[in-house]
Amino acid sequence: MPFKYHIVFICAPSWGHCRPSVPISFKIVKERPDILVTYPVVGKFKERMDREIERYCTGENKILRDNIRVVKISEFDGGELQSWDVVISSLPQFVQKLCVCEPATCFTGRTYPAVPKPNLVLVDFALSTLGSKLLNDKQVDTRIWCWNPASISVIIYIAAPGHLADQARGLAEKTNKSVIRAIIDVNLSSPLLNPSNISYVILQLAANTPNDKVLNLPGLPPAYVHELRGEHHIPGARERWAGLVTQVTDLWEYSFIRQSHGLLMANTPIIEEGGINFAKKWLSDKGCYALGPSMFPVDVEFQKEESSRGQEAVTFLNKVYRTHGRHSLLYISFGTSVFPNCDTPWQLIGIILDMEIPFIFAMPHDDTYENTLPPELRNRLESSELALVAKWAPQQTILNHPVTGIFFTHGGQGGITESLSYGVPMIIWPLQADQPYNAINLTLNLKVAYQLLEVRIDHGLKPLYRGYKPKGTKEAIDTEFRQVLTDAFGSDGDTKRKSAFDISKRLRKTWGERGEAMVELRRMLQENFS
């Protein structure tokens, strides 16, 4: 079938932003085979995206593989910050060429034939500078939407009426200060010196004490500003955010999200009902669609990954199931991008070993494990029959196995959605971005998780709105984690598991013929591609 419509999907070069888009693209082209989706990517993301797409386009759906193409626009495969710069500098010209129906040249050497000009370009909210550029580019004559793979609460906090951007602009107008300066004043409890650019702003926001203002975000319990700031246990985190924020200046100043023609979210009202309802009212004059969650059968994942690596985990899961029974295993993963750069993770793993809880630990993808793991703990891990340390772990396989009782995670959007899809409650140590928002929602609203509080540092040791003040000492961390594990593998954990399972049943229905996500998808296609 010739393609009648064309969507360009631009994700930030981070796997947590790319991966959730794939099932949505698959659902789109399965429902409408006359739609082509193009992903422009850099470096290693070409191979990763191709593999992820092929997980979906199997069997009777194999014919849809040609509906989703991944075009490498640069060979660059360096650090994350530099990758973002390459995307932002390379994409405008690439989109311009697509808008005049030129062939797409991939750095693999392949040239994709000319297709209809894009009817829609989706731009990751974290690439708001790029989004604004495309909106103002006269050679890009098409609709530009914002793509949100994270918690909707982040966009609401930053850009919604009455929140950060409006407060900063209002303060700037009253005081004749720059918006940049006003953002600092809105967030921090003490004045700073002469900020000159947005990089300086975020560096100060990361390094200084936020104020005690109470935030009342739609769908979330009240919280102080400092509760929704990540814990910077991450190598170079402050400098990293100082650089990354140069890419999201327009999000802080709200021009992209408000000027864009629509919003596509990987969110589901089953998890974020209040925030999604608010966003739809706020953006009622433009398209606003919630197409979450992203789910896929576990057997296909296992078949499409390297069997030797996956089999190691499955063998361990089955062994623990035979010896310890249902819901007895702890799965630990902090995703692909970040890992706490401190001694606390090793302290926590030592506690797990002390308590003789079987666990799988998915190693961080950088060299943190090899460089920082204490030799004594390494010996304990290697000699333990209750521990599996894996360079790669088939996450959906693990979460779907009856032996898995708890998921210990940083609380990223993809991980929490997968965990709830399989009815697994969580222990959350939020590190950055939307993770603190997710931790509060899952702990206080949905009651399917435990949030570690004593691991907090710096500003995080201030009193929490919920009435608790962390101490942050090793002794306090030890006491809290032992109690959390005791609760999680006891009757309280059973209660949370029941709540998580109830959510999973709803999530599994949402992509059914009359499910919420399917109805929303068809509404989006009817309103925009007919």
DRENSEMI-542373 format. One record per residue (C-alpha): residue number from 1; residue in three letters; x, y, z. Coordinates in steps of 0.02 Angstrom, whole numbers, padded with zeros to 5 digits. Example, Ala and Ser with C-alpha at 12.3 -4.5 7.8 and 13.67 -1.06 7.14 Angstrom:
<marlos>
MARLO, k, r, east, north, up
MARLO, 1, ALA, 00615, -00225, 00390
MARLO, 2, SER, 00684, -00053, 00357
</marlos>
This chain:
<marlos>
MARLO, k, r, east, north, up
MARLO, 1, MET, 00000, 00000, 00000
MARLO, 2, PRO, 00072, 00171, -00045
MARLO, 3, PHE, 00092, 00289, 00101
MARLO, 4, LYS, -00034, 00429, 00109
MARLO, 5, TYR, 00023, 00509, 00271
MARLO, 6, HIS, 00192, 00537, 00352
MARLO, 7, ILE, 00243, 00564, 00534
MARLO, 8, VAL, 00419, 00616, 00586
MARLO, 9, PHE, 00457, 00561, 00765
MARLO, 10, ILE, 00602, 00656, 00846
MARLO, 11, CYS, 00657, 00586, 01014
MARLO, 12, ALA, 00794, 00649, 01127
MARLO, 13, PRO, 00948, 00534, 01116
MARLO, 14, SER, 00908, 00442, 01276
MARLO, 15, TRP, 00838, 00266, 01278
MARLO, 16, GLY, 00706, 00313, 01406
MARLO, 17, HIS, 00639, 00440, 01281
MARLO, 18, CYS, 00657, 00332, 01124
MARLO, 19, ARG, 00589, 00165, 01180
MARLO, 20, PRO, 00414, 00220, 01235
MARLO, 21, SER, 00385, 00294, 01063
MARLO, 22, VAL, 00405, 00129, 00971
MARLO, 23, PRO, 00247, 00040, 01031
MARLO, 24, ILE, 00148, 00198, 00996
MARLO, 25, SER, 00217, 00205, 00818
MARLO, 26, PHE, 00177, 00021, 00797
MARLO, 27, LYS, -00002, 00045, 00857
MARLO, 28, ILE, -00020, 00191, 00735
MARLO, 29, VAL, 00039, 00097, 00581
MARLO, 30, LYS, -00054, -00062, 00628
MARLO, 31, GLU, -00216, 00036, 00640
MARLO, 32, ARG, -00173, 00138, 00484
MARLO, 33, PRO, -00054, 00051, 00363
MARLO, 34, ASP, -00062, 00204, 00250
MARLO, 35, ILE, 00046, 00300, 00376
MARLO, 36, LEU, 00237, 00303, 00371
MARLO, 37, VAL, 00339, 00346, 00526
MARLO, 38, THR, 00517, 00412, 00508
MARLO, 39, TYR, 00640, 00416, 00654
MARLO, 40, PRO, 00796, 00524, 00631
MARLO, 41, VAL, 00929, 00463, 00754
MARLO, 42, VAL, 01115, 00475, 00788
MARLO, 43, GLY, 01250, 00344, 00817
MARLO, 44, LYS, 01205, 00186, 00913
MARLO, 45, PHE, 01021, 00229, 00919
MARLO, 46, LYS, 00999, 00168, 00740
MARLO, 47, GLU, 01035, -00013, 00787
MARLO, 48, ARG, 00941, -00004, 00952
MARLO, 49, MET, 00786, 00069, 00873
MARLO, 50, ASP, 00789, -00057, 00731
MARLO, 51, ARG, 00797, -00200, 00856
MARLO, 52, GLU, 00656, -00128, 00960
MARLO, 53, ILE, 00544, -00104, 00808
MARLO, 54, GLU, 00578, -00282, 00751
MARLO, 55, ARG, 00513, -00348, 00917
MARLO, 56, TYR, 00342, -00284, 00865
MARLO, 57, CYS, 00346, -00318, 00679
MARLO, 58, THR, 00347, -00508, 00687
MARLO, 59, GLY, 00229, -00642, 00624
MARLO, 60, GLU, 00076, -00569, 00540
MARLO, 61, ASN, 00141, -00394, 00582
MARLO, 62, LYS, 00305, -00417, 00488
MARLO, 63, ILE, 00230, -00329, 00339
MARLO, 64, LEU, 00222, -00169, 00443
MARLO, 65, ARG, 00412, -00159, 00461
MARLO, 66, ASP, 00424, -00049, 00307
MARLO, 67, ASN, 00302, 00074, 00388
MARLO, 68, ILE, 00432, 00125, 00518
MARLO, 69, ARG, 00602, 00180, 00456
MARLO, 70, VAL, 00752, 00234, 00560
MARLO, 71, VAL, 00870, 00355, 00474
MARLO, 72, LYS, 01042, 00386, 00548
MARLO, 73, ILE, 01077, 00571, 00520
MARLO, 74, SER, 01249, 00568, 00600
MARLO, 75, GLU, 01382, 00440, 00644
MARLO, 76, PHE, 01415, 00533, 00806
MARLO, 77, ASP, 01414, 00412, 00951
MARLO, 78, GLY, 01490, 00514, 01091
MARLO, 79, GLY, 01423, 00571, 01258
MARLO, 80, GLU, 01242, 00609, 01291
MARLO, 81, LEU, 01264, 00798, 01298
MARLO, 82, GLN, 01354, 00804, 01132
MARLO, 83, SER, 01224, 00690, 01053
MARLO, 84, TRP, 01088, 00814, 01099
MARLO, 85, ASP, 01188, 00953, 01016
MARLO, 86, VAL, 01207, 00850, 00858
MARLO, 87, VAL, 01021, 00813, 00851
MARLO, 88, ILE, 00974, 00995, 00871
MARLO, 89, SER, 01099, 01057, 00742
MARLO, 90, SER, 01062, 00922, 00612
MARLO, 91, LEU, 00874, 00903, 00620
MARLO, 92, PRO, 00810, 01067, 00543
MARLO, 93, GLN, 00893, 01033, 00376
MARLO, 94, PHE, 00836, 00851, 00378
MARLO, 95, VAL, 00655, 00901, 00408
MARLO, 96, GLN, 00666, 01037, 00276
MARLO, 97, LYS, 00716, 00906, 00147
MARLO, 98, LEU, 00573, 00793, 00196
MARLO, 99, CYS, 00453, 00940, 00177
MARLO, 100, VAL, 00499, 00953, -00007
MARLO, 101, CYS, 00487, 00764, -00029
MARLO, 102, GLU, 00673, 00731, -00053
MARLO, 103, PRO, 00743, 00556, -00023
MARLO, 104, ALA, 00816, 00524, 00150
MARLO, 105, THR, 01000, 00477, 00155
MARLO, 106, CYS, 01056, 00367, 00300
MARLO, 107, PHE, 01235, 00360, 00362
MARLO, 108, THR, 01228, 00171, 00338
MARLO, 109, GLY, 01239, 00209, 00153
MARLO, 110, ARG, 01056, 00174, 00117
MARLO, 111, THR, 00948, 00302, 00028
MARLO, 112, TYR, 00763, 00294, 00069
MARLO, 113, PRO, 00648, 00342, -00075
MARLO, 114, ALA, 00549, 00502, -00077
MARLO, 115, VAL, 00382, 00494, 00014
MARLO, 116, PRO, 00243, 00618, 00048
MARLO, 117, LYS, 00294, 00770, 00150
MARLO, 118, PRO, 00266, 00753, 00337
MARLO, 119, ASN, 00090, 00785, 00397
MARLO, 120, LEU, 00154, 00792, 00575
MARLO, 121, VAL, 00322, 00813, 00663
MARLO, 122, LEU, 00331, 00755, 00843
MARLO, 123, VAL, 00470, 00837, 00945
MARLO, 124, ASP, 00525, 00776, 01116
MARLO, 125, PHE, 00485, 00905, 01251
MARLO, 126, ALA, 00667, 00892, 01306
MARLO, 127, LEU, 00715, 00960, 01135
MARLO, 128, SER, 00607, 01114, 01151
MARLO, 129, THR, 00738, 01225, 01072
MARLO, 130, LEU, 00727, 01118, 00916
MARLO, 131, GLY, 00538, 01122, 00924
MARLO, 132, SER, 00537, 01311, 00928
MARLO, 133, LYS, 00658, 01318, 00783
MARLO, 134, LEU, 00547, 01207, 00677
MARLO, 135, LEU, 00391, 01306, 00724
MARLO, 136, ASN, 00476, 01465, 00661
MARLO, 137, ASP, 00555, 01387, 00506
MARLO, 138, LYS, 00461, 01443, 00350
MARLO, 139, GLN, 00531, 01292, 00256
MARLO, 140, VAL, 00446, 01173, 00378
MARLO, 141, ASP, 00266, 01188, 00322
MARLO, 142, THR, 00180, 01061, 00433
MARLO, 143, ARG, 00109, 01034, 00607
MARLO, 144, ILE, 00231, 01022, 00752
MARLO, 145, TRP, 00177, 00929, 00909
MARLO, 146, CYS, 00262, 00903, 01075
MARLO, 147, TRP, 00304, 00723, 01122
MARLO, 148, ASN, 00305, 00682, 01309
MARLO, 149, PRO, 00379, 00515, 01365
MARLO, 150, ALA, 00394, 00569, 01547
MARLO, 151, SER, 00275, 00610, 01689
MARLO, 152, ILE, 00149, 00741, 01632
MARLO, 153, SER, 00177, 00828, 01799
MARLO, 154, VAL, 00346, 00892, 01739
MARLO, 155, ILE, 00271, 00988, 01593
MARLO, 156, ILE, 00131, 01053, 01703
MARLO, 157, TYR, 00253, 01115, 01835
MARLO, 158, ILE, 00364, 01203, 01709
MARLO, 159, ALA, 00245, 01268, 01577
MARLO, 160, ALA, 00063, 01264, 01631
MARLO, 161, PRO, -00031, 01425, 01671
MARLO, 162, GLY, 00003, 01486, 01847
MARLO, 163, HIS, 00158, 01379, 01873
MARLO, 164, LEU, 00345, 01407, 01853
MARLO, 165, ALA, 00353, 01496, 01685
MARLO, 166, ASP, 00208, 01614, 01724
MARLO, 167, GLN, 00275, 01648, 01899
MARLO, 168, ALA, 00445, 01691, 01829
MARLO, 169, ARG, 00376, 01802, 01692
MARLO, 170, GLY, 00261, 01889, 01815
MARLO, 171, LEU, 00405, 01921, 01933
MARLO, 172, ALA, 00513, 01983, 01790
MARLO, 173, GLU, 00381, 02109, 01737
MARLO, 174, LYS, 00357, 02175, 01914
MARLO, 175, THR, 00542, 02190, 01954
MARLO, 176, ASN, 00615, 02227, 01782
MARLO, 177, LYS, 00724, 02073, 01803
MARLO, 178, SER, 00760, 01950, 01663
MARLO, 179, VAL, 00656, 01793, 01653
MARLO, 180, ILE, 00815, 01695, 01687
MARLO, 181, ARG, 00843, 01791, 01847
MARLO, 182, ALA, 00661, 01772, 01896
MARLO, 183, ILE, 00666, 01583, 01875
MARLO, 184, ILE, 00803, 01579, 02006
MARLO, 185, ASP, 00706, 01693, 02124
MARLO, 186, VAL, 00549, 01587, 02107
MARLO, 187, ASN, 00644, 01428, 02150
MARLO, 188, LEU, 00778, 01472, 02275
MARLO, 189, SER, 00774, 01531, 02454
MARLO, 190, SER, 00927, 01644, 02439
MARLO, 191, PRO, 00980, 01770, 02307
MARLO, 192, LEU, 01120, 01732, 02185
MARLO, 193, LEU, 01239, 01840, 02087
MARLO, 194, ASN, 01210, 01905, 01912
MARLO, 195, PRO, 01154, 01757, 01808
MARLO, 196, SER, 01191, 01785, 01624
MARLO, 197, ASN, 01123, 01631, 01537
MARLO, 198, ILE, 01009, 01482, 01558
MARLO, 199, SER, 01155, 01364, 01591
MARLO, 200, TYR, 01199, 01468, 01743
MARLO, 201, VAL, 01019, 01458, 01800
MARLO, 202, ILE, 01010, 01270, 01802
MARLO, 203, LEU, 01181, 01254, 01882
MARLO, 204, GLN, 01121, 01364, 02024
MARLO, 205, LEU, 00956, 01272, 02037
MARLO, 206, ALA, 01052, 01109, 02052
MARLO, 207, ALA, 01181, 01174, 02175
MARLO, 208, ASN, 01082, 01285, 02291
MARLO, 209, THR, 00942, 01265, 02415
MARLO, 210, PRO, 00765, 01277, 02343
MARLO, 211, ASN, 00633, 01371, 02438
MARLO, 212, ASP, 00498, 01297, 02548
MARLO, 213, LYS, 00355, 01343, 02434
MARLO, 214, VAL, 00215, 01215, 02432
MARLO, 215, LEU, 00172, 01149, 02259
MARLO, 216, ASN, -00004, 01093, 02222
MARLO, 217, LEU, 00010, 01005, 02055
MARLO, 218, PRO, -00144, 00924, 01977
MARLO, 219, GLY, -00152, 00742, 02023
MARLO, 220, LEU, -00012, 00748, 02153
MARLO, 221, PRO, -00018, 00773, 02342
MARLO, 222, PRO, 00053, 00938, 02405
MARLO, 223, ALA, 00244, 00942, 02414
MARLO, 224, TYR, 00382, 01067, 02442
MARLO, 225, VAL, 00487, 01123, 02293
MARLO, 226, HIS, 00638, 01031, 02361
MARLO, 227, GLU, 00544, 00865, 02366
MARLO, 228, LEU, 00525, 00867, 02177
MARLO, 229, ARG, 00709, 00901, 02145
MARLO, 230, GLY, 00817, 00750, 02107
MARLO, 231, GLU, 00956, 00686, 02217
MARLO, 232, HIS, 01122, 00723, 02132
MARLO, 233, HIS, 01215, 00563, 02171
MARLO, 234, ILE, 01252, 00553, 01985
MARLO, 235, PRO, 01428, 00584, 01915
MARLO, 236, GLY, 01438, 00761, 01846
MARLO, 237, ALA, 01251, 00784, 01873
MARLO, 238, ARG, 01256, 00971, 01904
MARLO, 239, GLU, 01367, 01005, 01755
MARLO, 240, ARG, 01264, 00883, 01651
MARLO, 241, TRP, 01102, 00975, 01689
MARLO, 242, ALA, 01187, 01142, 01661
MARLO, 243, GLY, 01227, 01086, 01485
MARLO, 244, LEU, 01065, 00996, 01448
MARLO, 245, VAL, 00958, 01144, 01497
MARLO, 246, THR, 01030, 01244, 01353
MARLO, 247, GLN, 00924, 01126, 01248
MARLO, 248, VAL, 00764, 01161, 01343
MARLO, 249, THR, 00770, 01349, 01362
MARLO, 250, ASP, 00608, 01366, 01266
MARLO, 251, LEU, 00522, 01244, 01381
MARLO, 252, TRP, 00568, 01349, 01532
MARLO, 253, GLU, 00502, 01501, 01443
MARLO, 254, TYR, 00354, 01396, 01387
MARLO, 255, SER, 00352, 01452, 01206
MARLO, 256, PHE, 00366, 01280, 01126
MARLO, 257, ILE, 00233, 01186, 01224
MARLO, 258, ARG, 00111, 01330, 01210
MARLO, 259, GLN, 00146, 01370, 01028
MARLO, 260, SER, 00152, 01190, 00968
MARLO, 261, HIS, 00001, 01122, 00877
MARLO, 262, GLY, -00029, 00975, 00994
MARLO, 263, LEU, 00034, 00859, 01129
MARLO, 264, LEU, 00058, 00670, 01118
MARLO, 265, MET, 00089, 00583, 01285
MARLO, 266, ALA, 00149, 00409, 01330
MARLO, 267, ASN, 00045, 00428, 01488
MARLO, 268, THR, -00111, 00340, 01547
MARLO, 269, PRO, -00251, 00407, 01658
MARLO, 270, ILE, -00243, 00243, 01753
MARLO, 271, ILE, -00079, 00307, 01829
MARLO, 272, GLU, -00089, 00496, 01805
MARLO, 273, GLU, -00273, 00538, 01791
MARLO, 274, GLY, -00267, 00709, 01874
MARLO, 275, GLY, -00120, 00772, 01772
MARLO, 276, ILE, -00189, 00709, 01607
MARLO, 277, ASN, -00360, 00784, 01637
MARLO, 278, PHE, -00279, 00951, 01678
MARLO, 279, ALA, -00170, 00946, 01522
MARLO, 280, LYS, -00320, 00911, 01410
MARLO, 281, LYS, -00415, 01059, 01481
MARLO, 282, TRP, -00262, 01171, 01472
MARLO, 283, LEU, -00226, 01123, 01291
MARLO, 284, SER, -00407, 01104, 01237
MARLO, 285, ASP, -00381, 01219, 01089
MARLO, 286, LYS, -00258, 01097, 01009
MARLO, 287, GLY, -00235, 00910, 00995
MARLO, 288, CYS, -00194, 00825, 01159
MARLO, 289, TYR, -00188, 00635, 01166
MARLO, 290, ALA, -00135, 00509, 01299
MARLO, 291, LEU, -00077, 00347, 01216
MARLO, 292, GLY, -00004, 00252, 01362
MARLO, 293, PRO, 00045, 00130, 01422
MARLO, 294, SER, 00177, 00048, 01312
MARLO, 295, MET, 00160, -00140, 01335
MARLO, 296, PHE, 00216, -00293, 01238
MARLO, 297, PRO, 00209, -00483, 01266
MARLO, 298, VAL, 00359, -00547, 01362
MARLO, 299, ASP, 00388, -00702, 01257
MARLO, 300, VAL, 00430, -00599, 01104
MARLO, 301, GLU, 00554, -00495, 01203
MARLO, 302, PHE, 00644, -00651, 01260
MARLO, 303, GLN, 00650, -00728, 01087
MARLO, 304, LYS, 00719, -00571, 01006
MARLO, 305, GLU, 00860, -00541, 01132
MARLO, 306, GLU, 01021, -00639, 01144
MARLO, 307, SER, 00964, -00807, 01213
MARLO, 308, SER, 01120, -00842, 01315
MARLO, 309, ARG, 01100, -00684, 01418
MARLO, 310, GLY, 00914, -00703, 01439
MARLO, 311, GLN, 00928, -00887, 01483
MARLO, 312, GLU, 01044, -00850, 01629
MARLO, 313, ALA, 00911, -00741, 01709
MARLO, 314, VAL, 00770, -00865, 01674
MARLO, 315, THR, 00870, -01008, 01748
MARLO, 316, PHE, 00901, -00906, 01906
MARLO, 317, LEU, 00718, -00854, 01918
MARLO, 318, ASN, 00659, -01033, 01904
MARLO, 319, LYS, 00785, -01093, 02034
MARLO, 320, VAL, 00731, -00962, 02161
MARLO, 321, TYR, 00549, -01001, 02125
MARLO, 322, ARG, 00580, -01184, 02168
MARLO, 323, THR, 00675, -01146, 02328
MARLO, 324, HIS, 00586, -00990, 02393
MARLO, 325, GLY, 00416, -00983, 02310
MARLO, 326, ARG, 00309, -00843, 02237
MARLO, 327, HIS, 00352, -00660, 02259
MARLO, 328, SER, 00516, -00697, 02348
MARLO, 329, LEU, 00639, -00609, 02231
MARLO, 330, LEU, 00696, -00428, 02225
MARLO, 331, TYR, 00739, -00357, 02053
MARLO, 332, ILE, 00858, -00207, 02052
MARLO, 333, SER, 00882, -00093, 01902
MARLO, 334, PHE, 00916, 00093, 01884
MARLO, 335, GLY, 00895, 00098, 01696
MARLO, 336, THR, 01024, 00132, 01561
MARLO, 337, SER, 01075, 00312, 01594
MARLO, 338, VAL, 01109, 00346, 01777
MARLO, 339, PHE, 01171, 00260, 01934
MARLO, 340, PRO, 01206, 00335, 02106
MARLO, 341, ASN, 01391, 00378, 02120
MARLO, 342, CYS, 01411, 00347, 02307
MARLO, 343, ASP, 01433, 00206, 02431
MARLO, 344, THR, 01248, 00193, 02472
MARLO, 345, PRO, 01200, 00066, 02336
MARLO, 346, TRP, 01333, -00052, 02400
MARLO, 347, GLN, 01273, -00026, 02578
MARLO, 348, LEU, 01097, -00072, 02523
MARLO, 349, ILE, 01155, -00227, 02428
MARLO, 350, GLY, 01251, -00281, 02582
MARLO, 351, ILE, 01089, -00269, 02681
MARLO, 352, ILE, 00997, -00375, 02552
MARLO, 353, LEU, 01133, -00508, 02568
MARLO, 354, ASP, 01122, -00498, 02759
MARLO, 355, MET, 00934, -00527, 02751
MARLO, 356, GLU, 00957, -00672, 02629
MARLO, 357, ILE, 00834, -00604, 02502
MARLO, 358, PRO, 00860, -00676, 02327
MARLO, 359, PHE, 00891, -00540, 02198
MARLO, 360, ILE, 00943, -00498, 02022
MARLO, 361, PHE, 01048, -00340, 02003
MARLO, 362, ALA, 01056, -00265, 01828
MARLO, 363, MET, 01226, -00182, 01823
MARLO, 364, PRO, 01241, 00001, 01770
MARLO, 365, HIS, 01293, 00019, 01589
MARLO, 366, ASP, 01446, 00125, 01629
MARLO, 367, ASP, 01599, 00071, 01729
MARLO, 368, THR, 01525, 00118, 01899
MARLO, 369, TYR, 01508, -00063, 01953
MARLO, 370, GLU, 01685, -00115, 01910
MARLO, 371, ASN, 01764, 00044, 01978
MARLO, 372, THR, 01671, 00069, 02142
MARLO, 373, LEU, 01613, -00101, 02205
MARLO, 374, PRO, 01708, -00141, 02367
MARLO, 375, PRO, 01813, -00301, 02350
MARLO, 376, GLU, 01732, -00380, 02504
MARLO, 377, LEU, 01558, -00353, 02433
MARLO, 378, ARG, 01613, -00419, 02264
MARLO, 379, ASN, 01669, -00580, 02348
MARLO, 380, ARG, 01504, -00595, 02440
MARLO, 381, LEU, 01407, -00571, 02279
MARLO, 382, GLU, 01510, -00696, 02181
MARLO, 383, SER, 01494, -00828, 02316
MARLO, 384, SER, 01308, -00803, 02350
MARLO, 385, GLU, 01183, -00925, 02276
MARLO, 386, LEU, 01046, -00797, 02305
MARLO, 387, ALA, 01120, -00659, 02196
MARLO, 388, LEU, 01134, -00638, 02009
MARLO, 389, VAL, 01230, -00488, 01944
MARLO, 390, ALA, 01190, -00467, 01759
MARLO, 391, LYS, 01265, -00351, 01629
MARLO, 392, TRP, 01098, -00362, 01542
MARLO, 393, ALA, 00931, -00417, 01613
MARLO, 394, PRO, 00770, -00457, 01517
MARLO, 395, GLN, 00666, -00338, 01620
MARLO, 396, GLN, 00493, -00386, 01558
MARLO, 397, THR, 00534, -00570, 01577
MARLO, 398, ILE, 00588, -00540, 01757
MARLO, 399, LEU, 00438, -00432, 01802
MARLO, 400, ASN, 00319, -00559, 01726
MARLO, 401, HIS, 00392, -00707, 01823
MARLO, 402, PRO, 00291, -00765, 01975
MARLO, 403, VAL, 00447, -00767, 02085
MARLO, 404, THR, 00471, -00578, 02071
MARLO, 405, GLY, 00402, -00489, 02222
MARLO, 406, ILE, 00474, -00312, 02219
MARLO, 407, PHE, 00560, -00199, 02091
MARLO, 408, PHE, 00694, -00083, 02163
MARLO, 409, THR, 00706, 00061, 02038
MARLO, 410, HIS, 00749, 00244, 02013
MARLO, 411, GLY, 00569, 00276, 01961
MARLO, 412, GLY, 00587, 00319, 01777
MARLO, 413, GLN, 00425, 00327, 01678
MARLO, 414, GLY, 00460, 00173, 01573
MARLO, 415, GLY, 00512, 00064, 01719
MARLO, 416, ILE, 00366, 00107, 01831
MARLO, 417, THR, 00242, 00080, 01690
MARLO, 418, GLU, 00315, -00091, 01651
MARLO, 419, SER, 00315, -00138, 01834
MARLO, 420, LEU, 00132, -00093, 01855
MARLO, 421, SER, 00090, -00181, 01692
MARLO, 422, TYR, 00146, -00342, 01775
MARLO, 423, GLY, 00073, -00302, 01946
MARLO, 424, VAL, 00240, -00283, 02036
MARLO, 425, PRO, 00255, -00156, 02179
MARLO, 426, MET, 00412, -00051, 02194
MARLO, 427, ILE, 00546, 00023, 02305
MARLO, 428, ILE, 00596, 00190, 02229
MARLO, 429, TRP, 00754, 00293, 02248
MARLO, 430, PRO, 00720, 00443, 02134
MARLO, 431, LEU, 00875, 00526, 02061
MARLO, 432, GLN, 00823, 00660, 01936
MARLO, 433, ALA, 00697, 00729, 01812
MARLO, 434, ASP, 00521, 00658, 01831
MARLO, 435, GLN, 00572, 00521, 01953
MARLO, 436, PRO, 00529, 00618, 02113
MARLO, 437, TYR, 00356, 00656, 02040
MARLO, 438, ASN, 00330, 00472, 02003
MARLO, 439, ALA, 00390, 00420, 02176
MARLO, 440, ILE, 00264, 00534, 02262
MARLO, 441, ASN, 00123, 00478, 02149
MARLO, 442, LEU, 00156, 00292, 02169
MARLO, 443, THR, 00190, 00303, 02355
MARLO, 444, LEU, 00057, 00423, 02418
MARLO, 445, ASN, -00079, 00414, 02284
MARLO, 446, LEU, -00078, 00239, 02211
MARLO, 447, LYS, 00003, 00156, 02364
MARLO, 448, VAL, 00100, 00032, 02259
MARLO, 449, ALA, 00276, 00083, 02311
MARLO, 450, TYR, 00396, 00129, 02450
MARLO, 451, GLN, 00503, 00285, 02429
MARLO, 452, LEU, 00675, 00284, 02511
MARLO, 453, LEU, 00694, 00447, 02607
MARLO, 454, GLU, 00853, 00426, 02708
MARLO, 455, VAL, 00958, 00415, 02549
MARLO, 456, ARG, 00922, 00598, 02516
MARLO, 457, ILE, 01066, 00723, 02522
MARLO, 458, ASP, 01093, 00912, 02526
MARLO, 459, HIS, 00926, 01003, 02508
MARLO, 460, GLY, 00837, 00836, 02514
MARLO, 461, LEU, 00869, 00827, 02702
MARLO, 462, LYS, 00748, 00969, 02733
MARLO, 463, PRO, 00579, 00921, 02810
MARLO, 464, LEU, 00454, 00843, 02690
MARLO, 465, TYR, 00275, 00904, 02675
MARLO, 466, ARG, 00215, 00733, 02730
MARLO, 467, GLY, 00288, 00769, 02902
MARLO, 468, TYR, 00454, 00676, 02899
MARLO, 469, LYS, 00631, 00745, 02910
MARLO, 470, PRO, 00768, 00629, 02845
MARLO, 471, LYS, 00930, 00613, 02942
MARLO, 472, GLY, 01034, 00549, 02797
MARLO, 473, THR, 01158, 00453, 02905
MARLO, 474, LYS, 01221, 00278, 02867
MARLO, 475, GLU, 01132, 00217, 03022
MARLO, 476, ALA, 00967, 00295, 02966
MARLO, 477, ILE, 00987, 00224, 02791
MARLO, 478, ASP, 01018, 00051, 02864
MARLO, 479, THR, 00868, 00058, 02980
MARLO, 480, GLU, 00750, 00123, 02845
MARLO, 481, PHE, 00801, -00001, 02712
MARLO, 482, ARG, 00789, -00152, 02827
MARLO, 483, GLN, 00615, -00096, 02878
MARLO, 484, VAL, 00562, -00065, 02698
MARLO, 485, LEU, 00621, -00239, 02646
MARLO, 486, THR, 00533, -00317, 02795
MARLO, 487, ASP, 00372, -00228, 02749
MARLO, 488, ALA, 00390, -00261, 02563
MARLO, 489, PHE, 00409, -00448, 02586
MARLO, 490, GLY, 00274, -00455, 02720
MARLO, 491, SER, 00089, -00421, 02732
MARLO, 492, ASP, 00108, -00237, 02686
MARLO, 493, GLY, 00195, -00288, 02526
MARLO, 494, ASP, 00052, -00408, 02490
MARLO, 495, THR, -00070, -00263, 02505
MARLO, 496, LYS, 00033, -00157, 02386
MARLO, 497, ARG, 00047, -00304, 02267
MARLO, 498, LYS, -00141, -00322, 02262
MARLO, 499, SER, -00157, -00137, 02219
MARLO, 500, ALA, -00024, -00154, 02084
MARLO, 501, PHE, -00111, -00308, 02015
MARLO, 502, ASP, -00277, -00216, 02007
MARLO, 503, ILE, -00190, -00079, 01908
MARLO, 504, SER, -00109, -00208, 01793
MARLO, 505, LYS, -00280, -00281, 01749
MARLO, 506, ARG, -00340, -00109, 01698
MARLO, 507, LEU, -00181, -00074, 01600
MARLO, 508, ARG, -00196, -00236, 01503
MARLO, 509, LYS, -00372, -00189, 01448
MARLO, 510, THR, -00330, -00013, 01391
MARLO, 511, TRP, -00265, -00069, 01220
MARLO, 512, GLY, -00412, -00186, 01192
MARLO, 513, GLU, -00541, -00152, 01058
MARLO, 514, ARG, -00639, -00033, 01171
MARLO, 515, GLY, -00499, 00013, 01291
MARLO, 516, GLU, -00457, 00193, 01336
MARLO, 517, ALA, -00293, 00198, 01240
MARLO, 518, MET, -00365, 00120, 01083
MARLO, 519, VAL, -00513, 00240, 01085
MARLO, 520, GLU, -00390, 00385, 01108
MARLO, 521, LEU, -00280, 00323, 00965
MARLO, 522, ARG, -00427, 00311, 00846
MARLO, 523, ARG, -00485, 00484, 00898
MARLO, 524, MET, -00312, 00553, 00859
MARLO, 525, LEU, -00306, 00467, 00689
MARLO, 526, GLN, -00483, 00521, 00644
MARLO, 527, GLU, -00453, 00702, 00692
MARLO, 528, ASN, -00284, 00718, 00608
MARLO, 529, PHE, -00265, 00589, 00469
MARLO, 530, SER, -00426, 00582, 00371
</marlos>
